[in-house]
């Protein structure tokens, strides 16, 4: 298998909605058992569920040509809408008194997507790098040293996105900083 094909597979497997579903389920189960899984399903519905429905609408209406490769010029509007969805989801689960760890994850998504929306007009930061670094930081807070292997995904995704010519090292570094830093700040505030 060629390095390009491996990079494509890594990139496909680490898209934000694909990372979010298992992240919420694992964190929900770890934080509150069966009830936590129900909270996780609510979080998934409010974030990935609505985001994917919105993306499907954008593709169907022609506002986004390719859902798998959204160019920087087409990102800003969708990122603003997704940021609003994540902020609203955070407010809903906070008002409903969801477990703190799930609120921290939602806050990290709200912070990261808001920063993406603000930064995207100026730089093409890596959403993949942000997603895997945020996931790794989240797992470290929730599972401690057992989660250290999750850190391996960060350089793997950075390699994949570089190999595919999608991002520069600066764009990848900024993605890691936004995703990992936003998650760290969220867990320090809430978790």
C-alpha positions in Angstrom: 0.0 0.0 0.0 1.4 3.4 -1.0 2.1 6.2 1.5 -0.6 8.3 -0.2 -3.2 5.6 0.2 -2.2 5.2 3.9 -2.4 9.0 4.4 -5.9 9.1 2.8 -7.1 6.3 5.1 -5.7 8.1 8.2 -7.3 11.4 7.1 -10.6 9.7 6.4 -10.6 7.9 9.8 -9.8 11.1 11.7 -12.5 13.5 10.4 -14.0 15.4 13.4 -17.5 13.8 13.3 -15.9 10.3 13.3 -13.7 11.2 16.3 -16.6 12.9 18.2 -18.9 9.9 18.3 -16.6 7.4 20.0 -15.1 10.2 22.1 -18.5 11.2 23.6 -19.5 7.5 24.1 -16.3 6.6 25.9 -16.2 9.7 28.0 -20.0 9.4 28.8 -19.6 5.8 29.9 -16.5 6.6 32.0 -18.1 9.5 33.7 -21.6 8.2 34.5 -22.0 4.6 33.2 -25.2 3.8 31.4 -26.7 7.2 32.2 -23.5 8.7 30.7 -24.1 6.9 27.5 -27.5 8.6 27.3 -25.9 11.9 27.9 -23.3 11.1 25.2 -26.1 10.3 22.7 -27.6 13.7 23.4 -24.2 15.3 22.9 -23.7 13.4 19.6 -27.1 14.4 18.3 -26.6 18.0 19.2 -23.1 18.3 17.7 -22.2 15.7 15.0 -25.8 14.9 14.2 -26.9 18.5 13.4 -23.5 19.3 11.9 -23.7 16.4 9.4 -27.3 17.3 8.5 -26.2 20.9 7.9 -23.2 19.6 5.7 -25.6 17.4 3.7 -27.8 20.5 3.1 -24.8 22.5 2.0 -23.7 19.8 -0.4 -27.2 19.3 -1.8 -27.7 23.1 -2.2 -24.4 23.4 -4.0 -22.8 25.7 -1.4 -20.2 23.1 -0.8 -18.9 21.1 -3.7 -17.2 18.2 -1.9 -17.9 17.3 1.7 -14.6 15.5 2.0 -12.5 18.3 0.7 -14.0 21.7 1.7 -11.7 24.4 0.5 -10.8 27.3 2.8 -12.9 29.7 0.8 -16.0 27.5 1.5 -15.3 26.9 5.2 -16.1 30.1 7.0 -19.9 30.1 6.8 -20.2 26.4 7.7 -17.7 26.8 10.6 -19.7 29.7 12.0 -22.9 27.6 11.9 -21.1 24.6 13.5 -19.6 26.9 16.2 -23.1 28.2 17.0 -24.4 24.6 17.2 -21.6 23.6 19.6 -22.1 26.6 21.8 -25.9 25.9 21.9 -25.2 22.2 22.7 -22.9 23.2 25.5 -25.6 25.6 26.9 -28.3 22.9 26.7 -26.3 20.2 28.4 -25.1 22.6 31.0 -28.7 23.7 31.8 -29.7 20.0 32.0 -26.7 19.3 34.4 -24.9 16.8 32.3 -21.7 15.2 33.8 -18.9 17.6 34.1 -16.6 15.6 31.7 -19.1 15.8 28.9 -19.7 19.5 29.5 -15.9 20.0 29.3 -15.8 18.1 26.0 -18.6 20.2 24.6 -17.0 23.4 25.8 -13.7 22.3 24.0 -15.7 21.8 20.8 -17.4 25.2 21.2 -14.1 26.9 21.8 -12.3 25.2 19.0 -15.0 25.7 16.4 -15.4 29.3 17.3 -11.6 29.8 16.9 -11.8 27.9 13.6 -14.4 30.3 12.4 -12.4 33.3 13.4 -9.1 32.0 12.1 -10.2 30.3 8.8 -10.4 33.5 6.7 -6.7 34.1 7.4 -5.1 30.7 7.6 -6.1 27.1 6.6 -5.6 25.5 10.0 -5.8 21.8 10.2 -9.2 20.6 11.6 -7.8 17.1 11.6 -4.8 18.0 13.8 -7.1 20.0 16.1 -9.5 17.0 16.4 -6.9 14.4 17.3 -5.0 16.7 19.7 -8.2 17.6 21.4 -9.2 14.0 21.6 -5.8 13.0 23.1 -5.9 15.7 25.7 -9.5 14.7 26.6 -8.5 11.1 27.0 -5.5 12.1 29.2 -7.8 14.0 31.5 -10.4 11.2 31.7 -8.1 8.1 31.7 -4.8 9.4 32.9 -1.6 7.6 31.8 -3.6 4.8 30.2 -4.5 7.3 27.4 -0.9 8.1 26.5 -1.0 6.0 23.3 -3.7 8.4 22.0 -0.9 11.0 21.6 0.5 8.8 18.7 -2.4 10.0 16.6 -1.2 13.6 16.5 2.0 13.1 14.6 0.4 10.4 12.4 -2.4 12.8 11.4 0.2 15.6 10.8 2.2 13.2 8.6 -0.9 12.2 6.7 -2.1 15.8 6.1 1.4 16.9 5.0 1.8 13.8 2.7 -1.5 14.7 1.0 -0.3 18.3 0.6 -3.3 19.7 2.6 -1.4 21.7 5.2 1.9 23.3 6.1 3.7 22.7 9.3 2.4 26.0 10.6 -1.2 25.1 9.8 -0.8 21.8 11.5 0.8 23.3 14.6 -2.0 25.9 14.9 -4.5 23.1 14.6 -2.8 21.2 17.4 -2.6 24.3 19.5 -6.3 25.2 19.0 -7.6 21.6 19.5 -5.3 20.6 22.4 -5.2 24.0 24.0 -9.0 24.5 23.9 -9.5 21.1 25.4 -6.9 21.7 28.1 -8.6 25.0 29.0 -12.1 23.4 29.0 -11.1 20.6 31.4 -9.3 23.1 33.6 -12.4 25.2 33.8 -15.0 22.5 34.1 -13.5 19.0 34.6 
